Amino acid sequence: MDDDRPDVLLTGLLFYDLVLTGLGRPPTPGEEIWTRGMGCGPGGIANLAVAASRLGLRTSLATVFGDDFYGAHCQEVIAGLEGVDLSLSRVADGWPTPVTVSLAYGQDRALVTHGQEPPYSQDTLMGDPPEARTALVHLEAEPRAWLAKAAANGTLIYADVGWDPTQEWSRDLLDQLALCHAFLPNEAEAMAYTRTDSAVAALGTLSELVPVAVVTRGGDGALAVDQITGEYAQVPALGVDVLDATGAGDVFGASFVAASLGGWPLQERLRFAVLAAGLSVTRPGGALAAPGWYGVDRWWRSLTDPELKRAYGFLAERLPADPGPPVAYAPVTPPVPRH
């Protein structure tokens, strides 16, 4: 029987990202630094939406676009070029699309954002959320009403969480894991919320709260436990030169969901997510850095390292026969507005 539900349901704040790369160091007040690279395009929740859509997942996004050039351009890219369903999204009159300038240097970046609180909340956008196979959500201190509704209608919730600027790391947030199928925090977040001193210990605590627990470790890879299948996996990161880490965690999450929907073993799910995230950091700009099947297929076919060839041998059977056309990476200059 055909399943016409969205594969992935998303909601969150969208940004227009301008990413400057190639900085040897951050600028100081009164100083001008010339960079060697620049990319621009949709960011924020668009990172997840584009990454999922490029892996062939039917993706539905509920977000707010400003009635300005940046909002119109992001809509054109996300829906027109990337095929994401925006029927749950809204355009807000007189509200500016948030714009973020990302200064990427080393393996990190500094962000400066201009924006205002959106006029529509996540719960307003979602209402009674449509049935979907999965939802990728960002847990916040204040639970969103739509999340419980989605879980109740059978949607599998894959959640992550952000840095707590208050440094309180309230364990109350972990109560929301009762609604979740999977939780994918990074190492620092996982240890802080679980009051543990290692990624392994944090994973152990989280595995008691959610069926699938994943802890990402950046340059040290990732580890995970699937209590449903009884699997444990730990994989190293892909050895790449990091150009821009913006959106890498989102690419990881979308790729993990894609592999999970395919019914892959945990080791393969984790390796695939680490690979996709690793490929994304070699390109500037969050959403448009996602490699999709095309980028993964190209990497696999060009691979000569025998150790990696063995580790990723499962791709020979997992890659689609047609990986699709080349993906559109972030342009180096903003498009010219149409008049």
C-alpha positions in Angstrom: 0.0 0.0 0.0 1.4 3.4 -0.9 2.3 5.7 1.9 1.7 9.3 0.8 2.7 10.9 4.1 5.6 13.3 4.2 8.8 11.4 5.1 10.0 14.4 7.2 8.1 17.2 8.9 10.0 20.3 9.9 9.3 23.6 11.6 11.6 26.3 12.9 13.2 29.7 12.1 14.6 30.3 8.6 17.6 32.6 7.9 19.3 34.0 4.8 23.0 33.1 5.4 26.0 35.0 4.1 29.1 32.8 4.9 32.6 34.2 4.6 35.3 31.5 4.6 39.1 31.4 4.4 39.7 33.7 7.4 43.0 33.1 9.0 41.7 34.7 12.2 38.6 36.7 13.4 38.7 40.4 12.7 39.3 42.9 15.5 37.5 46.3 16.0 38.6 48.8 13.4 40.2 46.2 11.2 39.3 45.0 7.7 40.1 41.4 6.6 39.7 40.2 3.0 38.5 36.6 2.7 39.2 33.9 0.1 35.7 32.6 -0.2 32.0 33.4 0.2 28.7 31.6 -0.1 25.1 32.6 0.4 21.7 31.0 0.6 18.9 29.7 2.9 20.0 28.7 6.4 18.5 27.8 9.8 15.7 25.3 9.4 16.4 25.2 5.7 19.6 23.3 6.4 17.5 20.3 7.5 14.9 20.7 4.8 17.3 20.8 1.9 19.5 18.0 3.3 16.5 15.8 3.7 15.1 16.6 0.2 18.4 16.0 -1.5 18.3 12.4 -0.1 15.0 11.8 -1.8 12.8 12.3 1.3 9.4 13.9 0.9 9.9 17.0 3.0 7.3 19.3 4.5 8.5 22.6 6.1 6.5 25.0 8.2 8.3 28.3 8.6 7.9 32.1 8.1 9.3 34.1 5.2 9.6 37.9 5.2 8.0 39.8 2.4 11.4 41.0 1.2 14.0 40.0 -1.3 15.7 37.5 1.0 12.4 35.8 1.8 11.4 35.5 -1.9 14.8 34.2 -2.8 14.7 31.5 0.0 11.3 30.4 -1.1 12.5 30.1 -4.7 15.5 28.0 -3.7 13.8 25.8 -1.1 10.6 25.0 -3.1 11.5 25.7 -6.7 15.0 24.2 -6.8 15.0 21.8 -3.9 11.4 20.5 -4.1 10.4 21.1 -0.4 6.7 21.4 0.3 6.0 24.8 1.8 2.2 24.5 2.1 2.5 24.9 5.9 4.6 28.0 5.7 3.5 31.6 5.6 4.8 35.0 4.3 4.6 37.7 6.9 3.9 41.3 5.7 6.3 43.9 7.0 8.5 41.3 8.8 12.2 41.1 7.7 13.7 37.7 6.9 16.5 37.1 9.5 19.9 37.5 8.0 23.0 35.9 9.4 26.6 36.6 8.6 28.9 33.7 9.4 32.6 34.2 9.8 34.2 30.7 9.3 37.7 30.1 10.5 39.5 27.0 11.6 36.8 24.4 12.5 34.4 26.8 14.0 32.6 30.1 13.1 31.3 33.3 14.6 27.7 34.4 13.8 26.1 37.9 13.6 22.4 37.9 13.0 19.8 40.6 12.2 16.2 39.7 12.9 13.1 39.8 15.0 10.8 37.2 16.6 8.5 35.8 13.9 4.9 36.8 14.0 3.7 33.2 13.9 4.7 30.5 16.4 5.6 26.9 15.6 2.2 25.8 17.1 0.4 28.3 15.0 2.1 27.2 11.8 1.6 23.5 12.6 -1.9 23.6 14.1 -2.9 19.9 14.1 0.2 18.6 12.3 -0.3 16.3 9.3 0.6 12.7 9.7 4.3 12.2 8.7 6.7 9.3 8.9 9.2 11.3 10.9 9.7 14.8 12.3 13.1 16.4 12.9 12.7 18.8 15.9 14.9 21.1 18.0 13.9 20.7 21.7 13.5 23.9 23.7 13.0 24.6 27.3 9.3 25.4 26.7 7.6 22.3 25.1 5.8 22.9 21.8 2.2 21.7 21.8 2.4 20.4 18.2 5.1 17.9 19.2 2.8 15.9 21.4 0.2 15.9 18.7 2.6 14.7 16.1 3.9 11.9 18.4 0.3 10.9 19.1 -0.6 10.5 15.4 2.3 8.1 14.9 5.1 10.4 13.7 8.5 9.3 14.9 10.3 12.2 16.5 14.0 12.7 15.9 15.2 15.5 18.2 18.3 17.5 18.8 19.0 20.4 21.2 21.0 23.6 21.3 23.6 25.2 23.6 22.1 26.6 26.8 23.3 30.2 27.1 22.2 30.2 30.8 24.5 27.3 31.5 21.8 25.8 33.7 21.2 22.7 31.5 17.8 22.0 33.2 17.1 18.3 33.2 13.4 19.2 32.8 14.1 19.5 29.0 14.9 15.7 29.0 11.3 15.0 30.0 10.4 15.7 26.4 12.3 12.6 25.3 9.3 10.6 26.3 7.8 11.8 23.1 10.8 11.0 21.0 12.1 8.1 19.0 15.6 9.3 18.8 17.8 12.0 20.4 21.0 13.3 18.6 22.8 15.9 20.8 26.5 16.8 20.4 29.0 15.6 23.0 29.1 18.9 25.1 25.3 19.1 25.2 24.9 15.4 26.1 27.3 15.6 29.0 25.9 18.8 30.3 22.3 17.7 30.3 23.1 14.2 31.8 25.6 15.5 34.3 28.2 13.0 33.1 31.9 13.4 32.2 32.2 11.5 29.0 30.3 10.9 25.7 30.0 7.1 26.6 28.5 7.9 30.0 26.1 10.4 28.5 25.0 7.9 25.9 24.3 5.4 28.6 22.1 7.8 30.5 20.3 8.9 27.3 19.7 5.3 26.2 17.5 4.9 29.2 15.3 7.8 28.2 14.8 7.3 24.4 14.8 4.3 22.1 17.7 5.5 19.9 20.4 7.7 21.4 23.2 9.3 19.4 26.0 11.5 20.5 28.0 13.4 17.9 31.6 14.3 18.6 32.7 16.5 15.7 36.2 15.5 14.6 36.0 12.4 16.8 33.0 10.9 15.0 29.8 9.7 16.7 28.5 6.9 18.8 25.0 5.5 19.3 22.7 2.9 20.9 19.5 1.5 19.4 17.5 -0.2 22.3 15.0 -1.5 19.8 17.5 -3.6 17.9 20.1 -4.0 20.7 22.8 -2.5 18.5 25.7 -0.3 19.6 28.0 1.6 17.2 30.9 3.9 17.3 32.5 5.4 14.1 35.3 7.9 13.4 34.9 11.1 11.6 35.7 11.5 7.9 39.2 13.0 7.4 38.5 16.2 5.5 39.7 19.8 5.4 37.0 21.8 7.1 36.0 24.9 5.2 32.7 25.8 7.0 31.0 23.8 9.7 27.7 25.6 9.4 24.8 23.2 9.2 26.9 20.0 9.6 24.8 18.8 12.5 21.6 19.3 10.4 23.1 17.3 7.5 24.0 14.5 10.1 20.4 14.4 11.4 18.7 14.4 8.0 21.1 11.6 6.8 20.6 9.5 9.9 16.8 9.8 9.4 17.1 8.8 5.7 19.2 5.7 6.6 16.8 4.9 9.4 13.8 5.0 7.1 15.7 2.7 4.8 15.9 0.1 7.7 19.8 0.1 7.7 21.7 -1.4 10.6 22.9 1.2 13.2 26.5 1.0 12.1 25.6 1.9 8.6 23.2 4.6 9.7 25.9 6.2 11.8 28.6 5.9 9.1 26.4 7.4 6.5 25.4 10.4 8.7 29.1 11.0 9.5 30.0 10.8 5.8 27.3 13.2 4.7 28.2 15.7 7.5 31.9 15.4 6.6 31.2 16.2 3.0 29.1 19.2 3.9 31.9 21.0 5.8 34.0 21.1 2.7 31.6 23.6 1.1 30.5 27.0 2.3 26.9 27.8 3.4 24.6 25.7 5.5 21.6 24.4 3.4 23.3 24.3 0.0 26.4 22.5 1.3 24.4 19.3 1.8 25.8 16.6 -0.5 22.7 14.6 -1.3 22.9 11.3 -3.0 24.8 12.9 -5.9 27.7 14.0 -3.6 27.8 10.7 -1.7 27.8 8.7 -5.0 30.6 10.8 -6.4 32.7 10.4 -3.2 32.2 6.6 -3.3 33.1 6.3 -7.0 36.3 8.3 -6.5 37.4 6.5 -3.3 40.8 4.8 -3.4 41.6 4.4 0.3 41.3 0.6 0.9 40.4 1.1 4.6 37.5 3.5 3.8 36.5 1.3 0.9 36.0 -1.6 3.4 34.3 0.6 6.0 31.9 2.1 3.5 31.4 -1.0 1.4 27.7 -1.1 2.3 27.2 1.9 0.0 27.7 -0.4 -3.0 24.2 -1.8 -2.3 22.7 1.3 -0.6 23.3 4.0 -3.2 20.4 4.5 -5.7 20.9 3.5 -9.3 20.2 7.1 -10.2 21.7 9.5 -7.7 20.2 12.4 -9.4 21.7 15.5 -11.0 24.6 17.5 -9.4 23.4 19.5 -6.4 23.4 23.3 -6.5 26.1 24.6 -4.1 26.0 28.0 -2.5 26.6 30.8 -5.1 29.5 33.2 -4.3 27.4 36.3 -4.8 23.7 37.1 -4.1 21.4 36.8 -7.2 20.3 40.0 -8.9 16.7 40.9 -7.9 14.2 40.8 -10.8 12.4 44.0 -11.6 
